[in-house]
Amino acid sequence: MPTASDPDQLPAMGLRFELTAEWTAPSLARNRVRQWLVAQDWSAAAVDDLVLSISEAVSNSVEHGYGIAVDGPVQDLNSVVVVEGSVVDEPGGYRRVVLTVVDHGHWREPDTGPTNRRQGLRIMRACTEELTVTHSADGTKVVLRSWPIPVSRPSR
Protein backbone atom coordinates (compact mmCIF):
# COMPACT_ATOMS: atom_id res chain seq x y z
CA MET A 1 0.00 0.00 0.00
CA PRO A 2 1.52 3.40 -0.91
CA THR A 3 2.03 5.94 1.83
CA ALA A 4 2.42 9.69 1.69
CA SER A 5 6.18 9.31 2.06
CA ASP A 6 6.57 7.19 -1.10
CA PRO A 7 8.99 8.80 -3.56
CA ASP A 8 6.70 8.08 -6.52
CA GLN A 9 5.86 10.77 -9.04
CA LEU A 10 2.97 13.04 -8.10
CA PRO A 11 0.19 13.17 -10.70
CA ALA A 12 -0.05 16.37 -12.73
CA MET A 13 -3.71 17.02 -11.95
CA GLY A 14 -4.87 14.16 -9.75
CA LEU A 15 -3.83 12.75 -6.41
CA ARG A 16 -4.65 9.46 -4.70
CA PHE A 17 -3.06 7.67 -1.77
CA GLU A 18 -4.00 5.38 1.09
CA LEU A 19 -2.82 5.62 4.68
CA THR A 20 -3.06 3.16 7.53
CA ALA A 21 -5.56 4.49 10.08
CA GLU A 22 -3.10 5.55 12.78
CA TRP A 23 -2.04 8.83 14.31
CA THR A 24 0.79 9.44 11.85
CA ALA A 25 -1.77 9.56 9.01
CA PRO A 26 -2.75 13.26 9.40
CA SER A 27 0.90 14.35 9.24
CA LEU A 28 1.57 12.19 6.19
CA ALA A 29 -1.57 13.52 4.50
CA ARG A 30 -0.60 17.14 5.24
CA ASN A 31 2.85 16.66 3.70
CA ARG A 32 1.60 14.87 0.61
CA VAL A 33 -1.27 17.30 -0.08
CA ARG A 34 0.99 20.33 0.47
CA GLN A 35 3.54 18.93 -1.98
CA TRP A 36 0.84 18.21 -4.56
CA LEU A 37 -0.78 21.67 -4.22
CA VAL A 38 2.57 23.42 -4.61
CA ALA A 39 3.18 21.36 -7.76
CA GLN A 40 -0.21 22.63 -9.02
CA ASP A 41 0.98 26.23 -8.49
CA TRP A 42 -1.63 26.84 -5.80
CA SER A 43 -1.43 30.07 -3.78
CA ALA A 44 0.31 29.82 -0.40
CA ALA A 45 -2.68 31.00 1.67
CA ALA A 46 -5.02 28.59 -0.10
CA VAL A 47 -2.51 25.75 0.41
CA ASP A 48 -2.46 26.38 4.16
CA ASP A 49 -6.27 26.28 4.38
CA LEU A 50 -6.53 23.07 2.37
CA VAL A 51 -3.72 21.37 4.30
CA LEU A 52 -5.44 22.20 7.59
CA SER A 53 -8.73 20.88 6.20
CA ILE A 54 -7.24 17.59 5.02
CA SER A 55 -5.49 17.15 8.38
CA GLU A 56 -8.80 17.53 10.20
CA ALA A 57 -10.63 15.16 7.84
CA VAL A 58 -7.97 12.45 8.17
CA SER A 59 -7.82 12.94 11.96
CA ASN A 60 -11.60 12.50 12.15
CA SER A 61 -11.37 9.29 10.12
CA VAL A 62 -8.75 7.86 12.44
CA GLU A 63 -10.35 8.91 15.71
CA HIS A 64 -14.06 8.78 14.99
CA GLY A 65 -14.35 6.44 12.00
CA TYR A 66 -12.02 3.78 13.33
CA GLY A 67 -12.27 4.62 17.04
CA ILE A 68 -8.53 4.90 17.59
CA ALA A 69 -7.81 6.88 20.73
CA VAL A 70 -5.30 9.70 20.57
CA ASP A 71 -1.92 8.03 21.19
CA GLY A 72 -3.70 4.66 20.95
CA PRO A 73 -2.29 1.65 19.11
CA VAL A 74 -3.23 0.75 15.55
CA GLN A 75 -6.11 -1.67 15.88
CA ASP A 76 -6.17 -3.12 12.39
CA LEU A 77 -3.46 -2.67 9.77
CA ASN A 78 -6.12 -3.16 7.09
CA SER A 79 -8.01 -0.04 8.25
CA VAL A 80 -7.19 2.63 5.70
CA VAL A 81 -7.99 6.23 4.96
CA VAL A 82 -8.11 7.07 1.25
CA VAL A 83 -7.27 10.62 0.12
CA GLU A 84 -7.99 11.83 -3.40
CA GLY A 85 -7.56 15.22 -4.97
CA SER A 86 -8.33 16.81 -8.30
CA VAL A 87 -8.06 20.23 -9.88
CA VAL A 88 -11.29 21.29 -11.54
CA ASP A 89 -11.52 24.03 -14.18
CA GLU A 90 -14.26 26.57 -13.51
CA PRO A 91 -15.87 29.12 -15.86
CA GLY A 92 -14.21 32.49 -16.28
CA GLY A 93 -10.61 31.34 -16.02
CA TYR A 94 -10.75 29.90 -12.51
CA ARG A 95 -9.96 26.52 -11.00
CA ARG A 96 -10.53 24.82 -7.67
CA VAL A 97 -9.35 21.78 -5.77
CA VAL A 98 -11.68 19.00 -4.69
CA LEU A 99 -10.27 16.79 -1.92
CA THR A 100 -11.99 13.61 -0.78
CA VAL A 101 -11.28 11.55 2.33
CA VAL A 102 -12.91 8.12 2.65
CA ASP A 103 -12.79 5.64 5.50
CA HIS A 104 -14.59 2.35 6.08
CA GLY A 105 -15.11 2.87 9.78
CA HIS A 106 -18.35 3.33 11.69
CA TRP A 107 -20.00 6.75 12.05
CA ARG A 108 -20.52 7.96 15.58
CA GLU A 109 -22.64 10.96 16.43
CA PRO A 110 -20.44 13.64 18.02
CA ASP A 111 -20.48 13.92 21.80
CA THR A 112 -22.20 17.12 22.87
CA GLY A 113 -20.57 17.51 26.29
CA PRO A 114 -18.25 20.42 27.11
CA THR A 115 -14.75 20.16 25.65
CA ASN A 116 -12.12 22.17 23.82
CA ARG A 117 -12.10 19.54 21.08
CA ARG A 118 -14.63 18.71 18.35
CA GLN A 119 -13.77 21.70 16.20
CA GLY A 120 -12.78 19.69 13.11
CA LEU A 121 -15.95 20.23 11.07
CA ARG A 122 -15.99 23.92 11.96
CA ILE A 123 -12.35 24.26 10.86
CA MET A 124 -12.99 22.42 7.58
CA ARG A 125 -16.01 24.66 6.86
CA ALA A 126 -13.97 27.80 7.55
CA CYS A 127 -11.11 26.71 5.28
CA THR A 128 -13.14 25.62 2.25
CA GLU A 129 -16.03 26.92 0.21
CA GLU A 130 -17.98 23.71 0.61
CA LEU A 131 -17.84 20.72 2.95
CA THR A 132 -19.95 17.60 2.41
CA VAL A 133 -19.98 14.68 4.83
CA THR A 134 -21.87 11.51 3.96
CA HIS A 135 -21.92 8.32 5.97
CA SER A 136 -23.32 4.87 5.43
CA ALA A 137 -22.76 1.32 6.61
CA ASP A 138 -19.68 1.30 4.33
CA GLY A 139 -17.98 4.25 6.04
CA THR A 140 -17.72 8.02 5.77
CA LYS A 141 -16.85 10.27 2.84
CA VAL A 142 -15.74 13.88 3.30
CA VAL A 143 -15.56 16.15 0.26
CA LEU A 144 -13.75 19.50 0.56
CA ARG A 145 -14.13 22.04 -2.26
CA SER A 146 -11.75 24.98 -2.25
CA TRP A 147 -12.65 28.49 -3.20
CA PRO A 148 -11.85 29.11 -6.87
CA ILE A 149 -8.56 30.79 -7.75
CA PRO A 150 -7.42 32.21 -11.10
CA VAL A 151 -5.81 29.84 -13.56
CA SER A 152 -2.06 30.44 -13.57
CA ARG A 153 -0.72 32.21 -16.62
CA PRO A 154 2.64 31.11 -18.01
CA SER A 155 5.33 33.74 -17.43
CA ARG A 156 7.01 35.24 -20.45
Buried (B, 14 or more C-beta within 10 A) or exposed (E): EEBBEEEEEBBEEEBEBBBBBBBBBBBBBBEBBBBBBEEBEBEEEBBBBBBBBBBBBBBBBBBBBBBBEEEEEBEEEEBBBBBBBBBEEEEEEEBBBBBBBBBBBEBEEEEEEEEEEBEBBEBBEEBBEEBEBEBEEEBBBBBBBBBBBEEEEEEE
